[in-house]
Each structure stands twice: as structure tokens, then as C-alpha cells.
């Protein structure tokens, strides 16, 4: 679906400019996420090298700019490019939400200044964390060339994270004697939730590469809902 935008991207138009701005938003999301994870998981003082609040405000401003450019383009072009415009307006919502969850991770680090170590859940959480970082890379690589295999890989990785996150939270609830302190368990559960939500929004953006507009956010197959 988003291929229509790539075709327009070769032209000078508000819609192509909006597409480029949405990619910039995603790059800012990636930088925020990496800095937030570093603060939570690798530092004992919650310091962070990136001003995530400033970047969050920038992403919000970019979202409004994308909406204006899409509206301007459609007002001039009429119905011809309406599908591409709707796709962009849809995916920037997911991109903006990724920034919000990265900010949540920073806030978690502030309230848990010691580096978060997840005890018996560490290996699974670390794998989820690494997978989300990989999803960012794959998604950013898939967009410029409309690379469907990479976009599908992003979507596939999300379903693994989604299941693993639910399994880990269930274990925490049903087996409180896992050896993790209450404080660590709460922080770990929140972090798992944030990773799951970021993964879900990355999946939604990736789905715009492989799916028609009405199936953005869903699996590629009609019976996959």
C-alpha cells in the first residue's frame, strides 16, 4: 500500500515531503528508544544522553506537519492520492506512540535509578529488547525500497514478542516466588509492557508496506485476525 507514496516521493509534493518527515520521526523514535534502554538497563544513575522530552515535542510537531501536508496535497490532487494520504495519516499515529513509550521507559529509569536486572526473566527480557532494536533497523530499511520481506519479518517478530510478553506477565502473577523482589518485578513487568507496545506499533507501520489500507495493523492473510 505504501508503494503509492514511494512513487509520489520521486516528485516534489506535500505528500512526498510528509512521507520523508514520517521517516525522520521514526529515526527520532529509534534514538529515543536506544537512549532510554541504555539509561534503564546499563546505568545506575538514570542519566540519559538524549533529551527525550524535547524529541517527543519535536515528534508531536512533525505529526501535525504531516497532517497538514497530507491535507494540502489532497486538497490540490483530489481523490487520486487519497489512499496514500490515508496510509500516512494512519502510520504517523503509531510512530508518535512509539515516542511516548520510549519516554515511559525513561520515566521508569528515573524511578528505578539502579540498572534494571530482571533475575530469572533476564534472558527473555534481553532477547525481547534486542529484537525490538532489530525491528527498528528492519523497518527503516524496508521503507525506502518498499522491501516486503523485511517488513514481514518485523511483523513476524512482533507476534513472538507479543506471546512472550504475555507468558512472562502470567508467570509473574501466578508464581510470586520467582526470586525477584517486588520492586524488580514491578519494574520488569512495566518494561516488558513497554517493549510489547513499541513492538506492536512498529508492526503496524510495517504492515503498511505489505497490506492494503483496511488491513494496516493486521496480519497479511485475511484469516489471520
C-alpha atoms as a printed R data frame, in Angstrom:
    type eleno elety resid chain resno      x       y      z
1   ATOM     1    CA   UNK     A     1  0.000   0.000  0.000
2   ATOM     2    CA   UNK     A     2  2.697   2.462  0.933
3   ATOM     3    CA   UNK     A     3  4.278   1.928 -2.507
4   ATOM     4    CA   UNK     A     4  1.975   4.659 -3.774
5   ATOM     5    CA   UNK     A     5  3.821   7.074 -1.512
6   ATOM     6    CA   UNK     A     6  7.184   5.878 -2.819
7   ATOM     7    CA   UNK     A     7  6.026   6.636 -6.344
8   ATOM     8    CA   UNK     A     8  4.984  10.102 -5.248
9   ATOM     9    CA   UNK     A     9  8.215  10.521 -3.303
10  ATOM    10    CA   UNK     A    10 10.049  10.874 -6.598
11  ATOM    11    CA   UNK     A    11  8.073  14.044 -7.182
12  ATOM    12    CA   UNK     A    12  8.041  17.313 -5.303
13  ATOM    13    CA   UNK     A    13  4.736  17.363 -3.465
14  ATOM    14    CA   UNK     A    14  3.436  17.919  0.069
15  ATOM    15    CA   UNK     A    15  2.674  14.188  0.279
16  ATOM    16    CA   UNK     A    16  6.226  13.134 -0.564
17  ATOM    17    CA   UNK     A    17  7.511  15.689  1.968
18  ATOM    18    CA   UNK     A    18  5.133  14.241  4.553
19  ATOM    19    CA   UNK     A    19  6.468  10.750  3.886
20  ATOM    20    CA   UNK     A    20 10.052  11.899  4.399
21  ATOM    21    CA   UNK     A    21  9.050  13.628  7.629
22  ATOM    22    CA   UNK     A    22  7.441  10.425  8.891
23  ATOM    23    CA   UNK     A    23 10.726   8.583  8.322
24  ATOM    24    CA   UNK     A    24 12.533  11.268 10.299
25  ATOM    25    CA   UNK     A    25 10.039  10.747 13.118
26  ATOM    26    CA   UNK     A    26 10.845   7.043 13.160
27  ATOM    27    CA   UNK     A    27 14.583   7.777 13.326
28  ATOM    28    CA   UNK     A    28 13.973  10.031 16.328
29  ATOM    29    CA   UNK     A    29 11.943   7.221 17.905
30  ATOM    30    CA   UNK     A    30 14.852   4.849 17.444
31  ATOM    31    CA   UNK     A    31 17.291   7.275 19.046
32  ATOM    32    CA   UNK     A    32 14.929   7.846 21.977
33  ATOM    33    CA   UNK     A    33 14.431   4.114 22.474
34  ATOM    34    CA   UNK     A    34 18.148   3.306 22.410
35  ATOM    35    CA   UNK     A    35 18.924   6.087 24.893
36  ATOM    36    CA   UNK     A    36 16.047   5.088 27.175
37  ATOM    37    CA   UNK     A    37 17.102   1.434 27.245
38  ATOM    38    CA   UNK     A    38 20.698   2.419 27.972
39  ATOM    39    CA   UNK     A    39 19.545   4.573 30.897
40  ATOM    40    CA   UNK     A    40 17.342   1.843 32.387
41  ATOM    41    CA   UNK     A    41 19.488  -1.186 31.767
42  ATOM    42    CA   UNK     A    42 23.099  -0.027 31.789
43  ATOM    43    CA   UNK     A    43 23.324   2.892 34.213
44  ATOM    44    CA   UNK     A    44 22.916   3.248 37.962
45  ATOM    45    CA   UNK     A    45 22.113   6.965 37.925
46  ATOM    46    CA   UNK     A    46 19.279   7.175 35.336
47  ATOM    47    CA   UNK     A    47 21.294   9.680 33.300
48  ATOM    48    CA   UNK     A    48 20.421   9.831 29.631
49  ATOM    49    CA   UNK     A    49 22.369  11.311 26.713
50  ATOM    50    CA   UNK     A    50 19.282  12.391 24.771
51  ATOM    51    CA   UNK     A    51 16.659  14.950 25.754
52  ATOM    52    CA   UNK     A    52 13.711  12.641 25.152
53  ATOM    53    CA   UNK     A    53 11.176  15.283 26.153
54  ATOM    54    CA   UNK     A    54 12.482  17.694 23.534
55  ATOM    55    CA   UNK     A    55 12.458  14.919 20.952
56  ATOM    56    CA   UNK     A    56  8.940  13.954 21.962
57  ATOM    57    CA   UNK     A    57  7.795  17.532 21.375
58  ATOM    58    CA   UNK     A    58  9.570  17.502 18.012
59  ATOM    59    CA   UNK     A    59  7.815  14.274 17.015
60  ATOM    60    CA   UNK     A    60  4.460  15.761 18.006
61  ATOM    61    CA   UNK     A    61  5.194  18.827 15.875
62  ATOM    62    CA   UNK     A    62  6.198  16.596 12.955
63  ATOM    63    CA   UNK     A    63  2.943  14.667 13.306
64  ATOM    64    CA   UNK     A    64  0.960  17.887 12.951
65  ATOM    65    CA   UNK     A    65  3.134  18.884  9.990
66  ATOM    66    CA   UNK     A    66  2.484  15.557  8.253
67  ATOM    67    CA   UNK     A    67 -1.250  16.002  8.709
68  ATOM    68    CA   UNK     A    68 -1.100  19.496  7.240
69  ATOM    69    CA   UNK     A    69  0.936  18.351  4.255
70  ATOM    70    CA   UNK     A    70 -1.371  15.416  3.574
71  ATOM    71    CA   UNK     A    71 -4.396  17.691  3.775
72  ATOM    72    CA   UNK     A    72 -2.752  20.236  1.472
73  ATOM    73    CA   UNK     A    73 -1.823  17.580 -1.063
74  ATOM    74    CA   UNK     A    74 -5.269  16.010 -1.122
75  ATOM    75    CA   UNK     A    75 -6.902  19.404 -1.428
76  ATOM    76    CA   UNK     A    76 -4.833  20.011 -4.562
77  ATOM    77    CA   UNK     A    77 -4.718  16.490 -6.012
78  ATOM    78    CA   UNK     A    78 -8.254  15.414 -5.217
79  ATOM    79    CA   UNK     A    79 -9.183  11.740 -4.855
80  ATOM    80    CA   UNK     A    80 -6.281  10.427 -6.936
81  ATOM    81    CA   UNK     A    81 -3.878  10.085 -3.995
82  ATOM    82    CA   UNK     A    82 -6.371   9.585 -1.191
83  ATOM    83    CA   UNK     A    83 -5.164   6.054 -0.356
84  ATOM    84    CA   UNK     A    84 -1.575   7.166  0.090
85  ATOM    85    CA   UNK     A    85 -2.693  10.094  2.216
86  ATOM    86    CA   UNK     A    86 -4.788   7.888  4.479
87  ATOM    87    CA   UNK     A    87 -1.887   5.467  4.935
88  ATOM    88    CA   UNK     A    88  0.433   8.254  6.070
89  ATOM    89    CA   UNK     A    89 -2.090   9.740  8.485
90  ATOM    90    CA   UNK     A    90 -2.595   6.253  9.931
91  ATOM    91    CA   UNK     A    91  1.052   5.274 10.411
92  ATOM    92    CA   UNK     A    92  2.168   8.559 11.962
93  ATOM    93    CA   UNK     A    93 -0.154   7.806 14.872
94  ATOM    94    CA   UNK     A    94  1.835   4.628 15.530
95  ATOM    95    CA   UNK     A    95  5.138   6.454 15.088
96  ATOM    96    CA   UNK     A    96  4.102   9.110 17.596
97  ATOM    97    CA   UNK     A    97  3.051   6.483 20.128
98  ATOM    98    CA   UNK     A    98  6.464   4.792 19.921
99  ATOM    99    CA   UNK     A    99  7.982   8.039 21.164
100 ATOM   100    CA   UNK     A   100  5.546   8.104 24.069
101 ATOM   101    CA   UNK     A   101  6.550   4.606 25.165
102 ATOM   102    CA   UNK     A   102 10.246   5.453 24.872
103 ATOM   103    CA   UNK     A   103  9.515   8.365 27.204
104 ATOM   104    CA   UNK     A   104  7.780   5.929 29.575
105 ATOM   105    CA   UNK     A   105 10.973   3.850 29.721
106 ATOM   106    CA   UNK     A   106 12.932   6.968 30.679
107 ATOM   107    CA   UNK     A   107 10.425   7.739 33.429
108 ATOM   108    CA   UNK     A   108 10.778   4.156 34.651
109 ATOM   109    CA   UNK     A   109 14.555   4.629 34.789
110 ATOM   110    CA   UNK     A   110 14.112   7.798 36.852
111 ATOM   111    CA   UNK     A   111 12.042   5.932 39.431
112 ATOM   112    CA   UNK     A   112 14.367   2.921 39.274
113 ATOM   113    CA   UNK     A   113 17.797   4.592 39.058
114 ATOM   114    CA   UNK     A   114 19.754   1.395 39.601
115 ATOM   115    CA   UNK     A   115 20.196  -0.574 36.418
116 ATOM   116    CA   UNK     A   116 17.271  -2.929 35.960
117 ATOM   117    CA   UNK     A   117 18.239  -6.581 36.288
118 ATOM   118    CA   UNK     A   118 15.348  -8.939 35.734
119 ATOM   119    CA   UNK     A   119 16.529 -12.014 37.642
120 ATOM   120    CA   UNK     A   120 15.144 -15.268 36.246
121 ATOM   121    CA   UNK     A   121 13.441 -13.278 33.471
122 ATOM   122    CA   UNK     A   122 16.660 -11.580 32.319
123 ATOM   123    CA   UNK     A   123 17.391 -13.768 29.288
124 ATOM   124    CA   UNK     A   124 13.872 -13.438 27.894
125 ATOM   125    CA   UNK     A   125 13.697  -9.694 28.529
126 ATOM   126    CA   UNK     A   126 17.118  -9.151 26.953
127 ATOM   127    CA   UNK     A   127 16.021 -11.103 23.873
128 ATOM   128    CA   UNK     A   128 12.837  -9.007 23.578
129 ATOM   129    CA   UNK     A   129 14.913  -5.845 23.938
130 ATOM   130    CA   UNK     A   130 17.363  -6.932 21.226
131 ATOM   131    CA   UNK     A   131 14.522  -7.971 18.948
132 ATOM   132    CA   UNK     A   132 12.838  -4.561 19.193
133 ATOM   133    CA   UNK     A   133 16.145  -2.912 18.247
134 ATOM   134    CA   UNK     A   134 16.355  -5.224 15.239
135 ATOM   135    CA   UNK     A   135 12.773  -4.385 14.296
136 ATOM   136    CA   UNK     A   136 13.666  -0.687 14.169
137 ATOM   137    CA   UNK     A   137 16.537  -1.425 11.800
138 ATOM   138    CA   UNK     A   138 14.490  -3.701  9.556
139 ATOM   139    CA   UNK     A   139 11.613  -1.250  9.354
140 ATOM   140    CA   UNK     A   140 13.841   1.693  8.472
141 ATOM   141    CA   UNK     A   141 15.492  -0.455  5.798
142 ATOM   142    CA   UNK     A   142 12.171  -1.654  4.400
143 ATOM   143    CA   UNK     A   143 10.537   1.739  3.882
144 ATOM   144    CA   UNK     A   144 12.694   3.426  1.199
145 ATOM   145    CA   UNK     A   145 12.672   0.422 -1.137
146 ATOM   146    CA   UNK     A   146  9.259  -0.989 -0.255
147 ATOM   147    CA   UNK     A   147 11.017  -4.160  0.943
148 ATOM   148    CA   UNK     A   148  8.152  -6.513  1.775
149 ATOM   149    CA   UNK     A   149 10.285  -9.406  3.129
150 ATOM   150    CA   UNK     A   150 11.875  -7.132  5.742
151 ATOM   151    CA   UNK     A   151  8.508  -5.612  6.617
152 ATOM   152    CA   UNK     A   152  7.052  -9.102  7.054
153 ATOM   153    CA   UNK     A   153  9.981 -10.008  9.296
154 ATOM   154    CA   UNK     A   154  9.140  -7.039 11.514
155 ATOM   155    CA   UNK     A   155  5.553  -8.241 11.726
156 ATOM   156    CA   UNK     A   156  6.628 -11.810 12.492
157 ATOM   157    CA   UNK     A   157  8.967 -10.693 15.265
158 ATOM   158    CA   UNK     A   158  6.126  -8.809 16.919
159 ATOM   159    CA   UNK     A   159  3.942 -11.884 17.249
160 ATOM   160    CA   UNK     A   160  6.816 -13.646 19.072
161 ATOM   161    CA   UNK     A   161  7.284 -10.682 21.417
162 ATOM   162    CA   UNK     A   162  3.547 -10.444 21.995
163 ATOM   163    CA   UNK     A   163  3.312 -14.077 23.109
164 ATOM   164    CA   UNK     A   164  6.480 -13.951 25.193
165 ATOM   165    CA   UNK     A   165  5.386 -10.773 26.993
166 ATOM   166    CA   UNK     A   166  2.035 -12.308 27.908
167 ATOM   167    CA   UNK     A   167  3.731 -15.508 29.106
168 ATOM   168    CA   UNK     A   168  6.182 -13.630 31.324
169 ATOM   169    CA   UNK     A   169  3.495 -11.464 32.916
170 ATOM   170    CA   UNK     A   170  1.395 -14.576 33.585
171 ATOM   171    CA   UNK     A   171  4.333 -16.261 35.308
172 ATOM   172    CA   UNK     A   172  4.878 -13.184 37.478
173 ATOM   173    CA   UNK     A   173  1.253 -13.187 38.544
174 ATOM   174    CA   UNK     A   174  0.912 -16.910 39.128
175 ATOM   175    CA   UNK     A   175  4.354 -17.616 40.617
176 ATOM   176    CA   UNK     A   176  5.231 -14.785 43.016
177 ATOM   177    CA   UNK     A   177  8.058 -16.903 44.461
178 ATOM   178    CA   UNK     A   178 10.213 -16.488 41.346
179 ATOM   179    CA   UNK     A   179 13.022 -14.990 43.421
180 ATOM   180    CA   UNK     A   180 12.590 -11.454 42.055
181 ATOM   181    CA   UNK     A   181 11.858  -8.709 44.587
182 ATOM   182    CA   UNK     A   182  8.546  -6.894 44.382
183 ATOM   183    CA   UNK     A   183 10.301  -3.720 43.251
184 ATOM   184    CA   UNK     A   184 12.196  -5.522 40.493
185 ATOM   185    CA   UNK     A   185  9.101  -7.454 39.458
186 ATOM   186    CA   UNK     A   186  7.035  -4.279 39.071
187 ATOM   187    CA   UNK     A   187  9.770  -2.545 37.071
188 ATOM   188    CA   UNK     A   188 10.318  -5.633 34.920
189 ATOM   189    CA   UNK     A   189  6.605  -6.028 34.221
190 ATOM   190    CA   UNK     A   190  6.303  -2.386 33.178
191 ATOM   191    CA   UNK     A   191  9.355  -2.658 30.949
192 ATOM   192    CA   UNK     A   192  8.014  -5.805 29.290
193 ATOM   193    CA   UNK     A   193  4.736  -3.992 28.660
194 ATOM   194    CA   UNK     A   194  6.509  -1.025 27.076
195 ATOM   195    CA   UNK     A   195  8.587  -3.309 24.848
196 ATOM   196    CA   UNK     A   196  5.436  -5.113 23.753
197 ATOM   197    CA   UNK     A   197  3.653  -1.869 22.868
198 ATOM   198    CA   UNK     A   198  6.620  -0.438 20.947
199 ATOM   199    CA   UNK     A   199  6.837  -3.719 19.053
200 ATOM   200    CA   UNK     A   200  3.115  -3.525 18.241
201 ATOM   201    CA   UNK     A   201  3.408  -0.016 16.815
202 ATOM   202    CA   UNK     A   202  6.456  -0.992 14.746
203 ATOM   203    CA   UNK     A   203  4.426  -3.929 13.430
204 ATOM   204    CA   UNK     A   204  1.588  -1.599 12.475
205 ATOM   205    CA   UNK     A   205  3.912   0.645 10.480
206 ATOM   206    CA   UNK     A   206  5.495  -2.377  8.786
207 ATOM   207    CA   UNK     A   207  2.065  -3.684  7.816
208 ATOM   208    CA   UNK     A   208  1.546  -0.568  5.683
209 ATOM   209    CA   UNK     A   209  4.248  -1.887  3.349
210 ATOM   210    CA   UNK     A   210  2.548  -5.235  2.720
211 ATOM   211    CA   UNK     A   211 -1.159  -4.663  3.352
212 ATOM   212    CA   UNK     A   212 -3.936  -2.586  1.808
213 ATOM   213    CA   UNK     A   213 -5.168   0.358  3.874
214 ATOM   214    CA   UNK     A   214 -8.025  -1.522  5.558
215 ATOM   215    CA   UNK     A   215 -5.612  -4.173  6.875
216 ATOM   216    CA   UNK     A   216 -2.920  -1.903  8.319
217 ATOM   217    CA   UNK     A   217 -2.082  -3.255 11.764
218 ATOM   218    CA   UNK     A   218 -3.234  -6.795 10.928
219 ATOM   219    CA   UNK     A   219 -1.590  -9.920  9.575
220 ATOM   220    CA   UNK     A   220 -1.222 -10.221  5.827
221 ATOM   221    CA   UNK     A   221 -3.725 -13.037  5.480
222 ATOM   222    CA   UNK     A   222 -7.475 -12.285  5.796
223 ATOM   223    CA   UNK     A   223 -7.920 -15.286  8.126
224 ATOM   224    CA   UNK     A   224 -5.088 -14.151 10.407
225 ATOM   225    CA   UNK     A   225 -7.204 -11.834 12.578
